[in-house]
Amino acid sequence: MPGAIQCRRRRCQAGRARMVRSPVMPGEPRASFFALTPDRVLEAVEVGGLRCTGRCLPLRAFENRVYEVELEDERRLVVKFYRPGRWSRETILDEHRFLADLAAAEIPAVAPLDLGTGTTLGEIEGIYYAAFPKVRGRTLDELDAENRRRIGRTIGRMHAVGAARGAPHRLRLDATTYIREPVEVLLKGSFIPESLAPRYRDVALRIADAVAAPLAAARTQRIHGDLHYGNLLWTSDGPILVDFDDCLVGPPVQDLWLLARGRSEEARRAREDLVEGYELFREFDRSTLALSEPLRACRIVHMSGWIARRWDDPSFPQAFPNFKDHRYWMQEYEELVAISEALA
């Protein structure tokens, strides 16, 4: 045990020594973001008085840069550096405020920690960052009816808190932001094969025209926005909601359909299970279930637009090697056609 402590202390001192020698990197925040090093990460964590052991592990992430950091008190943090230019300080603080509200209501969600500076949001070289406690849990690809109802209850509680106040700086889920603008990006960047591009554009815009009015009429509020299975960690106490980076203002159904997507009878029953649990804590407008497929179209187009916007990040071509392949776009086009025909 003494040897282990001494080893940890040596590692800690070495880490700090490296940080003292580390020069401040000049230039644009975007350049600094791509050139983040463990030394800079540890230095950011220690700004408010937290003390690191020197252990810093990069975690798999696309949009942001994320690291696991060990503190001297043996706590583990997940430190997220937000991609420059995506969110403003006010937009990120809306996310943190939502998470603080959930924590105050004892909703199982992972909220950011005070960095020791009286705030949950730090900044280094123009890059915003936050630290979250590391939570251990596992993801599940499939759920039985009881666990779907259990998640429905959690979402209902989350939405009851989310409706209590606004998020004026977060994105609104609408047809322009989630379909029209991404289509423009895709066409301008010539990502879609030339022979398919006009048809892809036409079917996507037909869906945008069809969904614009129902989306505008639906009741909206703060929601998670990206609640797929990967953003639910299961522990012995039940599900924990993670990664609110894409939280937005939209209809509550957005946080349900991702856990039960598609037009099959199985998907319909799964949505019913979710709503059954949800309604134990909060009223749900069942008429908005009709938005499930249009919202799936929004996600399909928006995700492709997101990849296109990030194509100059070297990690994206590696992660999505088929993005410029004709089969990728044909499959996406056929999905959109099926959704469009179901709306007719």
Summary of the structure (lengths in Angstrom):
residues: 344
radius of gyration: 21.8
end to end distance: 69.9
largest distance: 72.0
contacts: 1075
relative contact order: 0.11
helix: 50%
strand: 14%
